[in-house]
Amino acid sequence: MSDTRATERPATARTSERGAATRGALLDAAREIFITSGFAEAGVTDVVQRAGASVGSLYHHFSGKADLYLALFEDFQTRQTHRTKQAVQQARLSGEPDPMPLFLAGARAYLDGCLAERDLAALFLRGDGPPGFEVIMRDRLRQWARRNATLFENEDALVVVITGALAAVVQELTLSDDLEAASRMAEEALLIISRIRPH
């Protein structure tokens, strides 16, 4: 009799893979439901039906509808942070030392991410989120400003201005019905920002 234990994966590994797959399916379903119906109108039963999961499995992975929404937001922000860091690193590697072009490289990557995931980005900007989400958004904007401040030493006012301007561009690009016009406006806004010089 041969020993198959060496070739079999441990039960815990299979269980964790299954759990990760279920969690992913629930997030994918929540994304679709929230985008089409809005957060307020979406129901937990809609999400589990779309995911082909059970209500119990949803509550095993998430505390409820708001937790699903926040998980989608955090995942999106993680991807956006990765995109911007990668763009800034690439600009540095190409020999760019000036803070403004580095900021603009990151800004362009952030805007590209908003375009690539426009429906999801719009979901977070429409104001139809769980209670307290606007506080999370404000906190995230402050974190973003602090990251930008690392590029511009002792230029706090400049950081507030360019971060605020870029936040407005993100909103316009993401929520506009005319994507072509919004994209042109975004390019013009980046050009204007590029002309701002520190003291």
C-alpha positions in Angstrom: 0.0 0.0 0.0 1.5 3.3 -1.1 1.7 6.4 1.2 -0.2 9.2 -0.6 0.2 11.6 2.3 3.4 13.1 0.7 1.5 14.1 -2.4 -1.7 15.3 -0.8 -2.0 18.9 0.4 -2.9 19.4 4.0 -6.6 19.8 4.7 -5.9 23.3 6.2 -4.3 24.5 2.9 -7.3 23.3 0.9 -9.7 24.9 3.4 -7.8 28.2 3.3 -7.8 28.1 -0.5 -11.5 27.5 -0.5 -12.0 30.3 2.0 -10.0 32.7 -0.1 -12.0 31.7 -3.2 -15.3 32.3 -1.4 -14.1 35.7 0.0 -13.0 36.7 -3.5 -16.3 35.7 -5.0 -18.2 37.7 -2.4 -16.1 40.8 -3.1 -16.6 40.4 -6.9 -20.3 40.0 -6.4 -20.5 43.0 -3.9 -18.6 45.1 -6.4 -21.1 44.3 -9.2 -24.1 44.8 -6.9 -22.9 48.1 -5.4 -22.0 49.5 -8.8 -25.3 48.7 -10.4 -27.6 49.2 -7.4 -25.7 51.5 -5.1 -24.7 50.7 -1.5 -28.0 51.8 0.1 -30.1 49.7 -2.2 -27.9 46.6 -2.3 -28.9 43.7 -0.1 -26.7 41.0 1.5 -29.0 38.4 -0.2 -28.2 39.9 -3.6 -24.5 39.6 -2.9 -24.6 36.0 -1.8 -26.9 35.0 -4.6 -24.5 36.6 -7.2 -21.5 35.0 -5.5 -23.2 31.5 -5.3 -22.4 31.5 -1.6 -24.4 31.4 1.6 -25.3 34.1 4.0 -23.3 32.2 6.7 -20.2 32.3 4.5 -20.6 36.0 4.0 -20.7 36.6 7.8 -17.8 34.3 8.2 -15.6 36.6 6.1 -17.2 40.0 6.7 -19.2 41.6 9.4 -21.9 42.8 6.9 -22.6 45.0 3.9 -20.5 47.9 5.2 -17.5 45.7 5.8 -17.7 44.4 2.2 -17.8 48.0 0.9 -14.8 49.0 3.1 -12.9 45.9 1.9 -13.4 46.9 -1.7 -12.3 50.4 -0.9 -9.1 49.2 0.9 -8.3 46.8 -2.0 -8.7 49.7 -4.5 -6.5 52.0 -2.4 -3.8 49.3 -2.1 -3.8 49.0 -5.9 -3.7 52.8 -6.3 -0.8 53.1 -3.9 1.1 50.4 -5.7 0.5 52.2 -9.1 1.7 55.5 -7.8 4.7 54.2 -5.9 5.8 52.2 -9.0 5.4 55.3 -11.2 7.5 57.5 -8.9 10.1 54.8 -8.5 10.3 54.5 -12.3 10.7 58.2 -12.7 13.5 58.2 -10.1 15.3 55.3 -11.8 15.2 57.2 -15.1 17.1 60.0 -13.3 14.4 62.5 -12.4 15.4 64.4 -9.2 12.8 67.2 -9.3 9.9 66.8 -6.9 7.2 68.2 -9.2 7.8 65.7 -12.1 7.9 62.9 -9.5 4.6 64.1 -8.1 3.1 64.3 -11.6 4.3 60.8 -12.4 2.4 59.5 -9.3 -0.6 61.7 -10.1 -0.8 60.4 -13.7 -0.6 56.8 -12.4 -3.4 57.5 -9.9 -5.6 59.0 -12.6 -4.9 56.0 -14.9 -6.0 53.7 -12.1 -9.2 55.7 -11.7 -9.8 55.3 -15.4 -9.0 51.6 -15.4 -11.4 51.0 -12.5 -13.8 53.9 -13.2 -17.0 52.3 -12.0 -15.4 51.3 -8.7 -13.7 54.7 -8.2 -17.0 56.4 -8.9 -18.7 54.2 -6.3 -16.5 55.6 -3.6 -17.0 59.3 -4.7 -20.8 59.3 -5.1 -21.6 59.7 -1.4 -23.6 56.5 -1.3 -21.5 54.6 1.2 -21.9 53.3 4.7 -22.2 55.7 7.6 -18.9 57.4 8.5 -17.3 56.6 5.1 -16.8 60.3 4.4 -14.5 60.4 7.5 -12.5 57.6 6.1 -12.2 59.4 2.7 -11.0 62.6 4.5 -8.5 60.6 6.5 -7.3 59.0 3.3 -6.8 62.4 1.6 -4.7 63.5 4.6 -2.6 60.4 4.3 -2.2 61.1 0.6 -1.1 64.7 1.4 1.5 63.4 3.9 2.9 61.0 1.3 3.2 64.0 -1.2 4.9 66.0 1.5 7.8 63.6 1.5 8.5 64.9 -2.1 8.3 68.6 -1.2 10.4 69.4 1.9 9.0 72.3 4.0 6.4 73.2 1.4 3.2 72.3 3.4 1.0 74.9 1.7 2.1 73.7 -1.8 1.3 70.1 -0.9 -2.2 71.1 0.3 -2.8 73.0 -2.9 -1.6 70.4 -5.4 -3.2 67.5 -3.5 -6.5 69.3 -3.3 -6.3 70.2 -7.0 -5.6 66.6 -7.9 -8.5 65.4 -5.7 -10.8 67.7 -7.7 -9.4 66.3 -10.9 -10.0 62.7 -9.7 -13.6 63.6 -8.9 -14.3 65.2 -12.3 -12.6 62.5 -14.3 -14.4 59.7 -12.4 -17.9 61.1 -12.2 -18.2 63.1 -15.5 -20.6 61.8 -18.2 -18.3 63.1 -20.9 -15.1 61.0 -20.4 -13.3 62.6 -23.4 -13.8 66.2 -22.1 -12.9 65.1 -18.6 -9.7 63.4 -19.8 -8.7 66.7 -21.7 -9.5 68.7 -18.5 -7.3 66.3 -16.5 -4.4 66.8 -18.9 -4.8 70.5 -18.7 -5.0 70.4 -14.9 -1.8 68.4 -14.7 -0.1 70.9 -17.0 -1.2 73.8 -14.8 0.0 71.9 -11.7 3.4 71.3 -13.4 3.9 75.0 -13.7 3.5 75.6 -9.9 7.0 76.1 -8.4 8.0 75.8 -4.7 9.3 79.0 -3.0 
